[in-house]
Structure formats: structure tokens, C-alpha cells
């Protein structure tokens, strides 16, 4: 155990922030930490947009939910998969890069690169005493988000990251048991064991919600997942990413 691991294990989403903007030094430190993340073949296929304009933050908050903490935080980052600069490199270096940029492989590289960078940024922010909350809600309407942020083709906004000084605190939400996540040598497909692990986890989660809400909520994790996955949501995504020049081959 060390300070870094303690920071990671204490993670919780923060949705209420003090009205205090991050300093320039804090922003640069968070972005520099994001850049220090591993990147496939040194491609660095992402861009981070810090949204400071109040009107733009307000609009993003509306598109994401509405979610007030998208507007009210110390700083709001949008992490984007970005192959636009690589297209330009192809033009400048007189190289035919388009088939590769349109491949599913490079789509995955850009998603993974951006996600690794974001997690580095999150850990850096939390180590500085700041709170964070990932915002997947911006994917409700990526066309509008792209227009708002003036994103060119081959750039896709993936998620936001609200960062700031926490206003209050929240409990660490229990994760799946390690045995459910970590398998050795091969995927463990015994359905009986899986069901037992999930049943135990359901009891943990139900108790967590019951205590957190003074008895107003006690739903199970498997119940949540079944309800969520039964709904049809953001089915425009395939068409949008192909229109942006990704995942076409």
C-alpha cells in the first residue's frame, strides 16, 4: 500500500463542487498527467478540450441530461478521439493514410488512447485533493456537441470530465468482487459460480443503497443492468462515427 494506491482505491464520483475555478497550474498539471499515459505506437490519438465559456458549459449541461455539475465545477474537460492531425500529417508527408485512419483498429486505438489519458488525468486530479465525475451524457447528442466545440471530421467527443473542489463527500461505491473480474489462464465460464458471485454482490449493493438513501432505495446491481440494457439508447452512434471518418473499414 502506498499513497498512489490509496488515492485510486478512494475514488468516488463527485457531483457537487465549490464555486472555485481551477488554477492555470492545476489545469496544466492535469493535462500533462493525461499526456503521460501510455499511447499505442506513440500515436497520441486524442485531444482534450477545456470548456471555460459559460454559455457553452450551460449548453453541454443541457445536452448531457440536464446535469448541473457539467456547468458548475472548477473546470470541464472533454476528451476526444482524434485522428484529424494524423490526416493532416498524411497530406504534409505525401502519404496515403486514409485507409488506415478509417480502420476499426485505429478507431479502437483512438478510444483507448483517450480513455487512458482521461484516467491519468482523474488520478492526478484526485491526488491534488480535487473531485472528478465522468460525463458520458454528452453522447446523448454528439452532433450538437461537435458543432458547439467546432470539431472537425476525424474528431469524436467521447466523454466529459468535471473537476473541482468537492462540496461535501460521498461513499465509495462497492465494485464487483475480484473473483468476478479476475480470471487466471482462461475465462471462467461456470454459470453457477458466476450467479453466486453476482447474488452476493447484489446483497452488498442493495444494502449500500438502503443505507445511503435511508431506506428509499435498495435495488440490486443485476436489476439495474437488466433495466438499463433493455432500453434502446444512442443508437445513432454507428452512423455518427462513420460520418466522422472512423470505423469504416
The 8 nearest C-alpha neighbors of each residue, nearest first, counted from 0:
[[1, 4, 5, 2, 3, 8, 6, 7],
 [0, 2, 4, 3, 5, 6, 7, 8],
 [1, 3, 5, 4, 6, 0, 126, 7],
 [4, 2, 6, 5, 1, 7, 126, 0],
 [5, 3, 7, 6, 1, 2, 8, 0],
 [4, 6, 2, 8, 3, 7, 9, 1],
 [7, 5, 3, 9, 4, 8, 126, 2],
 [6, 8, 4, 5, 9, 10, 3, 122],
 [7, 9, 5, 10, 6, 4, 171, 11],
 [10, 8, 6, 7, 5, 11, 171, 4],
 [11, 9, 8, 7, 171, 6, 12, 125],
 [10, 12, 171, 13, 9, 170, 169, 172],
 [13, 11, 132, 131, 14, 10, 130, 133],
 [12, 14, 130, 131, 132, 15, 11, 165],
 [15, 13, 68, 12, 16, 132, 131, 165],
 [16, 14, 166, 13, 165, 68, 17, 167],
 [17, 15, 165, 166, 72, 164, 163, 18],
 [16, 18, 166, 19, 164, 165, 72, 163],
 [19, 17, 16, 72, 20, 73, 71, 164],
 [18, 20, 17, 73, 21, 164, 163, 72],
 [21, 19, 73, 74, 22, 18, 72, 163],
 [22, 20, 73, 25, 74, 26, 23, 19],
 [21, 23, 25, 24, 26, 20, 27, 73],
 [22, 24, 26, 25, 27, 21, 28, 20],
 [23, 25, 27, 22, 26, 28, 21, 29],
 [24, 26, 28, 22, 23, 27, 21, 29],
 [27, 25, 23, 29, 28, 24, 30, 22],
 [26, 28, 30, 24, 29, 25, 31, 23],
 [27, 29, 31, 25, 26, 30, 24, 32],
 [28, 30, 120, 32, 26, 27, 31, 123],
 [31, 29, 33, 27, 32, 28, 26, 34],
 [32, 30, 34, 28, 33, 29, 27, 35],
 [31, 33, 29, 35, 30, 34, 120, 119],
 [34, 32, 116, 120, 119, 30, 31, 35],
 [35, 33, 31, 32, 36, 116, 30, 119],
 [34, 36, 32, 33, 31, 37, 116, 119],
 [37, 35, 116, 34, 33, 115, 119, 38],
 [36, 38, 35, 39, 115, 112, 116, 41],
 [39, 37, 41, 112, 43, 40, 36, 42],
 [38, 40, 41, 42, 108, 112, 37, 43],
 [41, 39, 42, 38, 43, 37, 108, 44],
 [40, 42, 38, 39, 43, 37, 44, 112],
 [41, 43, 40, 44, 39, 38, 112, 108],
 [44, 42, 41, 38, 45, 112, 39, 109],
 [43, 45, 109, 81, 42, 82, 80, 112],
 [46, 44, 81, 80, 113, 79, 43, 109],
 [45, 47, 79, 81, 78, 48, 80, 44],
 [48, 46, 78, 77, 79, 76, 49, 45],
 [49, 47, 77, 76, 50, 46, 78, 79],
 [48, 50, 76, 75, 51, 77, 47, 74],
 [51, 49, 75, 52, 48, 76, 56, 55],
 [50, 52, 53, 49, 74, 56, 75, 55],
 [51, 53, 55, 54, 50, 56, 57, 49],
 [54, 52, 56, 55, 57, 51, 70, 50],
 [55, 53, 57, 56, 52, 58, 59, 51],
 [54, 56, 58, 57, 52, 53, 59, 147],
 [57, 55, 70, 59, 53, 58, 54, 60],
 [56, 58, 54, 60, 70, 55, 59, 53],
 [57, 59, 55, 61, 60, 56, 54, 62],
 [58, 60, 62, 56, 61, 57, 63, 55],
 [61, 59, 69, 57, 66, 63, 65, 58],
 [60, 62, 65, 58, 59, 63, 64, 57],
 [61, 63, 59, 60, 64, 137, 65, 58],
 [64, 62, 136, 137, 60, 65, 61, 59],
 [65, 63, 66, 62, 61, 136, 60, 139],
 [64, 66, 61, 60, 63, 62, 67, 59],
 [67, 65, 64, 60, 68, 69, 63, 61],
 [68, 66, 69, 70, 60, 71, 65, 61],
 [67, 69, 71, 70, 66, 14, 72, 15],
 [70, 68, 60, 67, 66, 71, 161, 56],
 [69, 71, 56, 68, 57, 67, 60, 72],
 [70, 72, 68, 69, 67, 16, 18, 73],
 [73, 71, 16, 163, 74, 68, 162, 70],
 [72, 74, 20, 163, 21, 19, 162, 164],
 [75, 73, 162, 72, 21, 161, 20, 163],
 [74, 76, 161, 50, 49, 160, 162, 77],
 [77, 75, 49, 160, 48, 159, 50, 78],
 [76, 78, 159, 48, 47, 158, 160, 79],
 [79, 77, 47, 158, 157, 156, 159, 46],
 [78, 80, 156, 46, 155, 157, 45, 81],
 [79, 81, 45, 109, 155, 154, 110, 113],
 [82, 80, 154, 45, 44, 83, 79, 153],
 [81, 83, 85, 153, 84, 44, 154, 86],
 [84, 82, 153, 86, 85, 81, 154, 87],
 [83, 85, 87, 86, 82, 88, 81, 44],
 [86, 84, 88, 82, 87, 83, 89, 96],
 [85, 87, 83, 89, 84, 88, 82, 90],
 [86, 88, 84, 90, 89, 85, 91, 83],
 [89, 87, 85, 91, 90, 86, 92, 84],
 [88, 90, 94, 86, 92, 87, 91, 96],
 [91, 89, 87, 93, 88, 92, 94, 86],
 [90, 92, 88, 89, 93, 87, 94, 86],
 [91, 93, 89, 94, 90, 88, 87, 95],
 [94, 92, 90, 91, 89, 95, 88, 96],
 [95, 93, 89, 92, 96, 90, 91, 88],
 [96, 94, 97, 89, 93, 98, 90, 99],
 [95, 97, 99, 89, 98, 94, 100, 86],
 [96, 98, 100, 99, 95, 101, 86, 89],
 [99, 97, 101, 100, 96, 102, 248, 95],
 [98, 100, 102, 101, 97, 96, 105, 104],
 [101, 99, 97, 102, 98, 105, 96, 82],
 [100, 102, 245, 247, 98, 246, 99, 248],
 [103, 101, 248, 246, 99, 104, 105, 100],
 [102, 104, 246, 106, 105, 248, 107, 101],
 [105, 103, 107, 102, 106, 108, 246, 99],
 [106, 104, 108, 107, 102, 103, 100, 109],
 [107, 105, 103, 109, 104, 108, 246, 245],
 [106, 108, 110, 104, 105, 109, 111, 103],
 [109, 107, 105, 111, 106, 110, 112, 104],
 [108, 110, 44, 80, 112, 106, 107, 111],
 [111, 109, 107, 113, 108, 112, 80, 114],
 [110, 112, 114, 108, 113, 109, 107, 115],
 [111, 113, 109, 115, 38, 114, 110, 108],
 [112, 114, 116, 45, 110, 111, 115, 80],
 [115, 113, 117, 111, 116, 112, 110, 118],
 [116, 114, 118, 112, 117, 113, 36, 111],
 [115, 117, 33, 113, 119, 36, 114, 118],
 [118, 116, 120, 114, 119, 115, 33, 121],
 [117, 119, 121, 115, 120, 116, 122, 114],
 [120, 118, 33, 116, 122, 117, 121, 32],
 [119, 121, 33, 117, 29, 123, 118, 122],
 [122, 120, 118, 124, 123, 119, 117, 125],
 [121, 123, 125, 119, 124, 120, 126, 118],
 [122, 124, 120, 126, 121, 125, 29, 119],
 [125, 123, 121, 127, 129, 126, 122, 120],
 [124, 126, 129, 122, 128, 127, 123, 130],
 [125, 127, 123, 124, 128, 122, 6, 129],
 [128, 126, 124, 125, 129, 123, 25, 122],
 [127, 129, 125, 126, 124, 130, 164, 165],
 [130, 128, 125, 164, 124, 163, 127, 165],
 [131, 129, 165, 13, 163, 162, 125, 164],
 [132, 130, 162, 161, 13, 12, 121, 160],
 [131, 133, 12, 161, 13, 160, 134, 14],
 [132, 134, 160, 159, 135, 161, 131, 158],
 [135, 133, 159, 136, 158, 160, 132, 137],
 [134, 136, 158, 137, 138, 133, 159, 157],
 [135, 137, 63, 138, 134, 139, 64, 62],
 [136, 138, 63, 139, 135, 158, 62, 140],
 [139, 137, 136, 141, 140, 135, 157, 158],
 [138, 140, 137, 136, 233, 141, 63, 62],
 [141, 139, 138, 142, 143, 137, 144, 62],
 [140, 142, 144, 138, 143, 145, 139, 137],
 [143, 141, 145, 140, 144, 146, 239, 147],
 [142, 144, 146, 141, 145, 140, 147, 62],
 [145, 143, 141, 147, 146, 142, 148, 140],
 [146, 144, 150, 142, 148, 143, 147, 149],
 [145, 147, 149, 143, 144, 148, 142, 150],
 [146, 148, 144, 145, 149, 143, 55, 150],
 [147, 149, 145, 146, 150, 144, 55, 48],
 [150, 148, 146, 147, 145, 151, 144, 143],
 [149, 151, 145, 148, 154, 146, 152, 155],
 [152, 150, 154, 153, 149, 83, 145, 243],
 [151, 153, 243, 154, 244, 83, 150, 155],
 [154, 152, 83, 243, 82, 244, 81, 151],
 [153, 155, 81, 152, 80, 151, 150, 83],
 [154, 156, 80, 79, 157, 153, 81, 243],
 [157, 155, 79, 78, 158, 80, 77, 154],
 [156, 158, 79, 78, 155, 80, 138, 159],
 [159, 157, 135, 134, 78, 77, 156, 137],
 [158, 160, 77, 134, 76, 133, 78, 135],
 [159, 161, 133, 76, 132, 75, 134, 77],
 [160, 162, 75, 132, 131, 69, 74, 72],
 [163, 161, 131, 74, 73, 130, 72, 75],
 [164, 162, 73, 72, 129, 130, 16, 165],
 [163, 165, 129, 16, 17, 130, 166, 73],
 [166, 164, 16, 130, 167, 17, 163, 15],
 [165, 167, 16, 15, 17, 164, 168, 13],
 [168, 166, 165, 169, 15, 16, 13, 17],
 [167, 169, 166, 165, 170, 13, 15, 11],
 [170, 168, 171, 11, 167, 13, 12, 172],
 [169, 171, 172, 11, 168, 211, 9, 12],
 [170, 172, 11, 173, 9, 10, 169, 12],
 [171, 173, 170, 174, 11, 207, 204, 10],
 [174, 172, 171, 175, 204, 203, 207, 200],
 [175, 173, 176, 172, 200, 177, 204, 171],
 [174, 176, 177, 200, 179, 173, 180, 197],
 [177, 175, 178, 179, 174, 180, 200, 196],
 [176, 178, 180, 179, 181, 175, 174, 182],
 [179, 177, 176, 181, 180, 182, 196, 175],
 [180, 178, 177, 176, 181, 175, 196, 193],
 [179, 181, 177, 178, 182, 176, 175, 174],
 [180, 182, 178, 177, 179, 183, 176, 186],
 [183, 181, 186, 187, 185, 180, 184, 178],
 [182, 184, 185, 181, 186, 187, 178, 180],
 [185, 183, 182, 186, 187, 181, 188, 180],
 [186, 184, 183, 187, 182, 188, 181, 189],
 [187, 185, 182, 188, 184, 183, 181, 189],
 [186, 188, 189, 185, 182, 183, 193, 190],
 [189, 187, 190, 186, 193, 192, 191, 185],
 [190, 188, 191, 192, 187, 193, 194, 186],
 [191, 189, 193, 192, 188, 194, 195, 187],
 [190, 192, 194, 193, 189, 195, 196, 188],
 [193, 191, 195, 194, 190, 189, 196, 188],
 [192, 194, 190, 196, 191, 195, 197, 189],
 [193, 195, 197, 191, 192, 196, 198, 190],
 [196, 194, 198, 192, 193, 197, 191, 199],
 [197, 195, 193, 199, 194, 198, 192, 200],
 [196, 198, 200, 194, 199, 195, 201, 193],
 [199, 197, 201, 195, 200, 196, 194, 202],
 [200, 198, 202, 196, 197, 201, 195, 203],
 [199, 201, 197, 203, 202, 198, 204, 196],
 [202, 200, 219, 198, 204, 199, 203, 220],
 [201, 203, 205, 199, 200, 204, 206, 198],
 [204, 202, 200, 206, 201, 205, 207, 199],
 [205, 203, 207, 201, 206, 202, 219, 200],
 [204, 206, 217, 202, 219, 218, 208, 207],
 [207, 205, 209, 203, 204, 208, 210, 202],
 [208, 206, 204, 210, 205, 209, 211, 203],
 [209, 207, 211, 217, 205, 210, 206, 216],
 [208, 210, 214, 217, 206, 216, 212, 207],
 [211, 209, 213, 207, 208, 212, 206, 214],
 [210, 212, 208, 209, 213, 207, 214, 216],
 [211, 213, 215, 214, 209, 210, 208, 216],
 [214, 212, 210, 215, 209, 211, 216, 208],
 [213, 215, 209, 212, 216, 210, 217, 208],
 [216, 214, 212, 213, 209, 217, 208, 211],
 [215, 217, 209, 214, 208, 212, 218, 213],
 [218, 216, 205, 209, 208, 206, 219, 214],
 [219, 217, 205, 216, 222, 220, 223, 208],
 [218, 220, 201, 222, 205, 221, 204, 223],
 [221, 219, 223, 222, 201, 224, 204, 218],
 [222, 220, 224, 223, 219, 225, 201, 197],
 [221, 223, 219, 225, 220, 224, 226, 218],
 [224, 222, 220, 226, 221, 225, 227, 219],
 [223, 225, 221, 227, 226, 222, 228, 220],
 [226, 224, 222, 228, 227, 223, 229, 221],
 [227, 225, 229, 223, 224, 228, 222, 230],
 [226, 228, 224, 229, 225, 230, 223, 222],
 [229, 227, 225, 230, 226, 224, 231, 223],
 [230, 228, 226, 227, 225, 231, 224, 232],
 [229, 231, 228, 227, 232, 226, 225, 233],
 [232, 230, 229, 234, 233, 228, 227, 235],
 [231, 233, 234, 230, 139, 235, 228, 227],
 [234, 232, 235, 236, 139, 231, 138, 140],
 [233, 235, 236, 232, 231, 237, 238, 239],
 [234, 236, 233, 238, 237, 239, 232, 240],
 [235, 237, 239, 234, 238, 233, 240, 141],
 [238, 236, 239, 240, 235, 241, 234, 246],
 [237, 239, 241, 236, 240, 235, 242, 234],
 [240, 238, 236, 242, 237, 241, 235, 243],
 [241, 239, 243, 242, 245, 237, 238, 236],
 [240, 242, 245, 244, 243, 238, 239, 247],
 [241, 243, 239, 240, 244, 238, 245, 152],
 [244, 242, 152, 240, 153, 241, 245, 239],
 [243, 245, 241, 153, 242, 101, 152, 240],
 [246, 244, 101, 241, 240, 247, 106, 243],
 [247, 245, 103, 102, 101, 106, 248, 241],
 [246, 248, 101, 245, 241, 102, 103, 244],
 [247, 102, 246, 101, 103, 98, 245, 99]]
